[in-house]
Amino acid sequence: MPTIRQYRPEDRQGVIEVWKNAGLIRPQNDPSRDIDRKLAYDPEGFLVAEEQGKVIGVVMAGYEGHRGWLQYLGVDPAHQGNRIGRQLVEAAVELLRQRGAPKVNLQIRTTNAKVIAFYEHLGFRLDEVASMGLRLVEDEISTQ
Ligand SMILES: CC(C)(COP(=O)(O)OP(=O)(O)OC[C@H]1O[C@@H](n2cnc3c(N)ncnc32)[C@H](O)[C@@H]1OP(=O)(O)O)[C@@H](O)C(=O)NCCC(=O)NCCS
């Protein structure tokens, strides 16, 4: 059984590996800078699943005063299907509940239909909204 706990400094490479293996890294997102930003702003909302000293799953939870958000959920493919994604989501949702968030939102790439079914299985429902963004910082492409 994995332990779900807060991110520690020694987890950085393991977290990036999980995101890479789970297909979550995009050229416009430098994962190391994403980790730094989360740690600077809200380290308690950064959770990992650890098993035998290895990071095998990751999620970021955040609350901005109106909605709770889940981001960057990923489980290493070798460990998928073992309820680790469920445990990470449940821990993150509990954290957001304790912080007082009245609703939890998340964004899924439209190409990632499988994950919609996963979240629906956990009780989430599709909202009739369009998601929009405005980039403020251009990250360098990371080859790490
Ligand atoms: C999505 C992801 C995190 C799921 O993690 P996982 O550990 O494999 O999932 P779990 O084993 O915890 O599944 C939890 C439950 O959801 C169900 N489930 C999983 N995938 C499902 C799917 N595609 N459709 C329906 N149910 C699904 C499981 O059967 C399980 O049910 P149960 O707990 O009631 O028995 C993992 O597949 C992943 O890392 N995907 C790639 C990265 C990604 O796309 N992340 C999301 C970015 S928005």
The ligand as an SDF file (V2000), in Angstrom:
LIG
                    3D

 48 50  0  0  0  0  0  0  0  0999 V2000
   -5.9140    8.8160  -14.5320 C   0  0  0  0  0  0  0  0  0  0  0  0
   -4.9770    8.0570  -13.6280 C   0  0  0  0  0  0  0  0  0  0  0  0
   -4.3410    9.0230  -12.6260 C   0  0  0  0  0  0  0  0  0  0  0  0
   -5.7720    6.9860  -12.8730 C   0  0  0  0  0  0  0  0  0  0  0  0
   -4.9300    6.3820  -11.9120 O   0  0  0  0  0  0  0  0  0  0  0  0
   -5.0440    4.8370  -11.5150 P   0  0  0  0  0  0  0  0  0  0  0  0
   -4.2430    4.6520  -10.2830 O   0  0  0  0  0  0  0  0  0  0  0  0
   -4.7040    3.9890  -12.6780 O   0  0  0  0  0  0  0  0  0  0  0  0
   -6.5930    4.6920  -11.2310 O   0  0  0  0  0  0  0  0  0  0  0  0
   -7.2600    3.8850  -10.0190 P   0  0  0  0  0  0  0  0  0  0  0  0
   -6.7440    2.4750  -10.0370 O   0  0  0  0  0  0  0  0  0  0  0  0
   -7.0740    4.6300   -8.7520 O   0  0  0  0  0  0  0  0  0  0  0  0
   -8.7840    3.9180  -10.4000 O   0  0  0  0  0  0  0  0  0  0  0  0
   -9.7610    4.3240   -9.4450 C   0  0  0  0  0  0  0  0  0  0  0  0
  -11.0990    3.8250   -9.8640 C   0  0  0  0  0  0  0  0  0  0  0  0
  -11.4230    4.3810  -11.1480 O   0  0  0  0  0  0  0  0  0  0  0  0
  -11.7250    3.3400  -12.0580 C   0  0  0  0  0  0  0  0  0  0  0  0
  -11.2230    3.7320  -13.3720 N   0  0  0  0  0  0  0  0  0  0  0  0
   -9.9300    3.9160  -13.7230 C   0  0  0  0  0  0  0  0  0  0  0  0
   -9.8550    4.2880  -15.0160 N   0  0  0  0  0  0  0  0  0  0  0  0
  -11.1260    4.3390  -15.4520 C   0  0  0  0  0  0  0  0  0  0  0  0
  -11.7190    4.6580  -16.7090 C   0  0  0  0  0  0  0  0  0  0  0  0
  -10.9710    5.0190  -17.7640 N   0  0  0  0  0  0  0  0  0  0  0  0
  -13.0490    4.6050  -16.8130 N   0  0  0  0  0  0  0  0  0  0  0  0
  -13.8260    4.2500  -15.7580 C   0  0  0  0  0  0  0  0  0  0  0  0
  -13.3280    3.9350  -14.5320 N   0  0  0  0  0  0  0  0  0  0  0  0
  -11.9910    3.9910  -14.3990 C   0  0  0  0  0  0  0  0  0  0  0  0
  -11.0160    2.1160  -11.5190 C   0  0  0  0  0  0  0  0  0  0  0  0
  -11.6310    0.9220  -11.9640 O   0  0  0  0  0  0  0  0  0  0  0  0
  -11.1460    2.3040  -10.0250 C   0  0  0  0  0  0  0  0  0  0  0  0
  -12.4110    1.8850   -9.5950 O   0  0  0  0  0  0  0  0  0  0  0  0
  -12.6930    1.3850   -8.0800 P   0  0  0  0  0  0  0  0  0  0  0  0
  -11.7140    2.1140   -7.1690 O   0  0  0  0  0  0  0  0  0  0  0  0
  -14.1100    1.7750   -7.8230 O   0  0  0  0  0  0  0  0  0  0  0  0
  -12.4370   -0.0810   -8.0850 O   0  0  0  0  0  0  0  0  0  0  0  0
   -3.8670    7.3290  -14.4400 C   0  0  0  0  0  0  0  0  0  0  0  0
   -4.4780    6.5270  -15.4090 O   0  0  0  0  0  0  0  0  0  0  0  0
   -2.8980    8.2840  -15.1190 C   0  0  0  0  0  0  0  0  0  0  0  0
   -1.8720    8.6700  -14.5440 O   0  0  0  0  0  0  0  0  0  0  0  0
   -3.1670    8.6340  -16.4010 N   0  0  0  0  0  0  0  0  0  0  0  0
   -2.2540    9.4410  -17.1920 C   0  0  0  0  0  0  0  0  0  0  0  0
   -2.1400   10.8490  -16.6960 C   0  0  0  0  0  0  0  0  0  0  0  0
   -3.4270   11.6580  -16.8220 C   0  0  0  0  0  0  0  0  0  0  0  0
   -4.0600   11.6180  -17.8630 O   0  0  0  0  0  0  0  0  0  0  0  0
   -3.7700   12.3870  -15.7490 N   0  0  0  0  0  0  0  0  0  0  0  0
   -4.9420   13.2160  -15.6870 C   0  0  0  0  0  0  0  0  0  0  0  0
   -4.6500   14.6070  -16.1480 C   0  0  0  0  0  0  0  0  0  0  0  0
   -6.1380   15.5930  -16.1290 S   0  0  0  0  0  0  0  0  0  0  0  0
  1  2  1  0
  2  3  1  0
  2  4  1  0
  2 36  1  0
  4  5  1  0
  5  6  1  0
  6  7  2  0
  6  8  1  0
  6  9  1  0
  9 10  1  0
 10 11  2  0
 10 12  1  0
 10 13  1  0
 13 14  1  0
 14 15  1  0
 15 16  1  0
 15 30  1  0
 16 17  1  0
 17 18  1  0
 17 28  1  0
 18 19  1  0
 18 27  1  0
 19 20  2  0
 20 21  1  0
 21 22  1  0
 21 27  2  0
 22 23  1  0
 22 24  2  0
 24 25  1  0
 25 26  2  0
 26 27  1  0
 28 29  1  0
 28 30  1  0
 30 31  1  0
 31 32  1  0
 32 33  2  0
 32 34  1  0
 32 35  1  0
 36 37  1  0
 36 38  1  0
 38 39  2  0
 38 40  1  0
 40 41  1  0
 41 42  1  0
 42 43  1  0
 43 44  2  0
 43 45  1  0
 45 46  1  0
 46 47  1  0
 47 48  1  0
M  END
$$$$
